């Protein structure tokens, strides 16, 4: 096990073309979800008139000025433009940072009704890593290495912290299968009130019938979360992130909570895609050279 900070950042080792291409794909994916959320939240704010539960910056400023006007849509347009500037490396090195601030404003104005989802947290955290990299560094290679290293660092820390928080808040009793029964029942009421129909799937029925299975489901999820910092090491990364994705699938099957942005980002983070891209580039280069030789002969 080597130094985790060397595993995360490793500024001195050479950078391959595959790493550069993968980073741009990863960056574009994060921008896609950030823009998607900005517009979705903007459209939803037509329905909001009062602040029930302030969060984030809304604890310090009154965000009600965003309601009953076109400001959410204007803000979404500004966020989209700033993210485009950040991706194209034009206008300002602070483009990602400004987009992050406006996206946070959009988030806090949208979720003032008491229900706060986690679905955009990883996207926002990754955008923060991009913003910090562009503010503090000039070398493109260092920007890429710092961005990706920071994403793995905070993502691993976030999952481990989530596991620790459960133990601090509830103790070892958190894994009691009866807690899962309660949560599944609560979510069924939410879905029933929203859609008018709901049926438990096979995994939920098995969990309701067998307390031990329900407990094992929660125990496995807790152990995976506590192991989140294992993604700081490259050799462990594919295994722990695969388990984390499995945990999200389990959450979806038991509590009908979908983390689509999480799953897409974790899929990109889990496996050595840059090496695969390098291999494809080498194959394409070899194929091109052979093609030229055949033409010459």
C-alpha positions in Angstrom: 0.0 0.0 0.0 1.7 3.2 -1.2 1.1 6.7 0.0 -2.5 7.5 -0.8 -1.7 11.1 -1.9 0.8 9.7 -4.4 -1.9 7.3 -5.6 -4.4 10.1 -5.9 -2.4 12.9 -7.5 1.0 11.6 -8.8 2.0 14.8 -10.5 5.5 13.5 -11.6 4.5 10.5 -13.7 4.0 11.0 -17.4 0.5 11.5 -18.7 -0.8 9.4 -21.6 -3.1 10.5 -24.4 -5.7 8.2 -23.0 -5.8 10.1 -19.7 -6.3 13.4 -21.5 -9.2 12.0 -23.6 -10.8 10.3 -20.7 -10.6 13.5 -18.6 -12.5 15.5 -21.2 -15.2 12.8 -21.4 -15.5 12.8 -17.6 -15.6 16.6 -17.5 -18.3 16.7 -20.2 -20.4 14.1 -18.3 -20.3 16.2 -15.1 -21.2 19.4 -17.1 -24.1 17.5 -18.7 -25.6 16.6 -15.3 -24.9 20.1 -13.8 -26.8 21.7 -16.8 -29.6 19.2 -16.5 -30.1 19.9 -12.8 -29.8 23.7 -13.3 -32.7 23.7 -15.8 -34.8 21.1 -13.9 -34.6 23.1 -10.7 -35.2 26.4 -12.6 -38.5 25.1 -14.1 -39.6 23.6 -10.8 -39.3 27.0 -9.0 -42.5 28.2 -10.6 -44.3 26.1 -8.0 -42.6 27.5 -5.0 -43.7 30.6 -3.1 -42.4 30.2 0.5 -39.2 29.0 2.3 -39.9 26.1 4.6 -36.4 24.8 5.3 -33.5 27.0 4.4 -30.2 25.3 3.6 -26.7 26.3 2.5 -26.5 29.9 1.5 -30.2 30.3 2.1 -29.3 30.4 5.8 -27.5 33.7 5.2 -29.5 35.4 2.4 -33.2 35.4 1.6 -33.5 33.3 -1.6 -37.2 34.0 -2.0 -36.3 36.7 -4.6 -35.8 33.7 -7.0 -39.6 32.8 -6.8 -42.3 34.2 -9.0 -39.9 35.6 -11.7 -37.7 34.5 -14.6 -34.6 34.7 -12.4 -34.3 30.8 -12.1 -34.3 30.5 -15.9 -31.8 33.4 -16.3 -29.6 31.7 -13.7 -29.8 28.4 -15.5 -28.7 30.1 -18.7 -25.7 31.8 -16.9 -24.7 28.4 -15.4 -24.9 26.8 -18.8 -22.8 29.5 -20.4 -20.2 29.5 -17.6 -19.8 25.7 -17.7 -19.3 26.0 -21.5 -16.6 28.6 -20.9 -15.0 26.4 -18.3 -14.9 23.4 -20.6 -13.6 25.4 -23.6 -11.0 27.1 -21.3 -12.2 30.5 -22.5 -13.1 33.9 -20.9 -11.9 33.1 -17.4 -10.2 30.5 -15.2 -12.9 31.3 -12.6 -15.8 30.1 -14.9 -16.3 26.8 -13.1 -16.1 28.6 -9.7 -18.8 31.1 -10.7 -21.0 28.3 -12.2 -20.7 26.4 -8.9 -21.8 29.4 -6.9 -24.8 30.0 -9.1 -25.7 26.3 -9.1 -25.6 26.3 -5.3 -28.0 29.2 -5.4 -30.3 27.3 -7.8 -30.1 24.3 -5.5 -30.9 26.1 -2.3 -33.8 28.0 -3.9 -35.2 24.8 -5.3 -35.0 22.7 -2.2 -36.6 25.0 0.4 -39.6 22.8 1.0 -38.1 20.4 3.5 -37.2 17.5 1.3 -33.5 17.5 0.4 -32.2 14.9 -2.1 -28.7 13.5 -2.3 -28.8 12.9 -6.1 -26.8 16.0 -7.1 -24.2 16.0 -4.3 -21.5 14.1 -6.1 -21.9 16.3 -9.2 -21.6 19.4 -7.1 -18.6 18.1 -5.3 -16.9 17.2 -8.6 -17.6 20.7 -10.0 -16.0 22.1 -6.9 -12.8 20.0 -7.6 -12.8 21.4 -11.2 -13.2 24.9 -9.9 -10.3 24.6 -7.4 -8.0 23.0 -10.0 -8.5 25.9 -12.5 -8.2 28.6 -9.8 -5.0 27.3 -8.2 -3.1 25.7 -11.1 -2.0 26.7 -14.7 -0.4 23.5 -16.0 -3.1 21.5 -17.8 -1.6 18.2 -16.6 -1.6 19.3 -13.0 -5.2 20.6 -13.4 -6.3 17.1 -14.6 -4.4 15.2 -12.0 -5.6 17.5 -9.1 -9.2 17.3 -10.4 -9.4 13.6 -10.6 -7.4 13.0 -7.4 -9.6 15.4 -5.5 -12.7 13.7 -6.8 -11.5 10.2 -5.6 -10.4 11.7 -2.3 -13.7 13.4 -1.5 -15.8 10.7 -2.9 -14.1 8.0 -0.8 -14.2 10.3 2.3 -17.8 11.0 1.7 -18.9 7.4 1.6 -16.8 6.5 4.7 -18.2 9.5 6.5 -21.7 8.4 5.7 -21.0 5.1 7.3 -19.5 6.7 10.4 -22.4 9.1 10.6 -24.8 6.2 10.8 -22.8 4.6 13.6 -22.6 7.9 15.5 -26.3 8.7 15.1 -27.8 5.3 15.7 -25.0 2.9 16.8 -24.6 -0.7 15.7 -28.3 -1.0 16.0 -28.6 0.8 12.7 -28.3 -2.5 10.8 -31.4 -3.9 12.5 -33.6 -5.2 9.7 -36.7 -3.6 11.2 -35.2 -0.2 10.2 -35.3 -1.4 6.6 -38.9 -2.4 7.0 -39.7 1.1 8.2 -37.9 2.8 5.4 -39.4 0.6 2.7 -42.9 1.2 4.1 -42.3 5.0 4.2 -41.1 5.0 0.5 -44.1 2.9 -0.5 -46.4 5.6 0.9 -44.5 8.3 -0.9 -44.8 6.5 -4.2 -48.4 5.6 -3.7 -49.4 9.2 -3.0 -47.5 10.3 -6.1 -48.6 7.7 -8.6 -51.7 6.1 -7.1 -50.3 2.6 -7.3 -47.5 0.6 -5.8 -46.4 -3.0 -5.4 -43.4 -4.4 -3.5 -40.8 -6.2 -5.6 -39.4 -9.7 -4.9 -36.4 -8.4 -2.8 -38.6 -6.2 -0.7 -41.0 -9.1 0.0 -38.1 -11.3 0.9 -36.7 -8.6 3.3 -40.2 -8.2 4.9 -40.5 -12.0 5.4 -37.0 -12.6 6.8 -35.6 -10.2 9.5 -32.1 -11.7 9.1 -32.0 -11.0 5.3 -33.1 -7.4 5.9 -30.4 -7.0 8.5 -27.8 -8.5 6.2 -28.8 -6.0 3.5 -28.2 -3.1 5.8 -25.0 -4.6 7.2 -23.5 -5.1 3.7 -24.4 -1.5 2.8 -22.8 -0.2 5.9 -19.6 -2.2 5.5 -19.3 -1.0 1.9 -19.7 2.6 2.9 -17.1 2.4 5.7 -14.7 1.0 3.1 -15.1 4.0 0.8 -11.7 5.4 1.3 -10.3 2.2 -0.3 -10.8 4.0 -3.6 -7.8 6.2 -2.8 -5.7 3.3 -4.0 -5.7 2.4 -7.7 -5.6 -1.3 -7.3 -8.5 -1.4 -4.9 -10.5 1.2 -6.8 -12.4 -1.1 -9.3 -13.5 -3.4 -6.5 -14.7 -0.9 -3.9 -16.5 1.3 -6.5 -18.2 -1.8 -8.0 -19.4 -2.7 -4.5 -20.6 0.9 -4.0 -22.5 0.7 -7.3 -24.0 -2.5 -6.1 -25.1 -0.8 -2.9 -26.9 1.9 -5.0 -28.6 -0.8 -6.9 -29.7 -2.4 -3.6 -31.0 1.0 -2.4 -33.0 1.3 -5.7 -34.5 -2.2 -5.3 -35.4 -1.8 -1.6 -36.3 1.8 -1.3 -37.0 2.9 -4.9 -34.4 5.7 -4.7 -32.5 6.1 -8.0 -29.0 7.7 -8.0 -28.6 7.9 -11.8 -25.9 10.7 -11.8 -24.0 8.8 -9.1 -24.1 5.6 -11.0 -22.9 7.1 -14.3 -20.1 9.0 -12.5 -19.0 6.0 -10.4 -19.0 3.8 -13.6 -16.5 6.3 -15.1 -14.4 6.4 -11.9 -14.3 2.6 -11.3 -12.3 1.2 -14.1 -9.0 2.0 -15.9 -10.7 3.6 -19.0 -7.6 5.7 -19.9 -5.6 2.4 -20.4 -8.3 1.1 -22.6 -8.3 4.3 -24.7 -4.5 4.1 -25.0 -4.8 0.5 -26.2 -7.4 1.5 -28.8 -5.2 4.4 -30.0 -2.2 2.0 -30.3 -4.4 -0.5 -32.2 -5.6 2.3 -34.5 -2.0 3.5 -35.1 -0.8 0.0 -35.8 -3.7 -0.7 -38.2 -3.0 2.6 -40.0 0.7 1.8 -40.4 -0.1 -1.7 -41.8 -2.6 -0.1 -44.1 0.0 2.3 -45.5 2.5 -0.6 -45.9 0.0 -2.5 -47.9 -0.7 0.4 -50.2 3.0 1.0 -50.7 3.5 -2.7 -51.6 
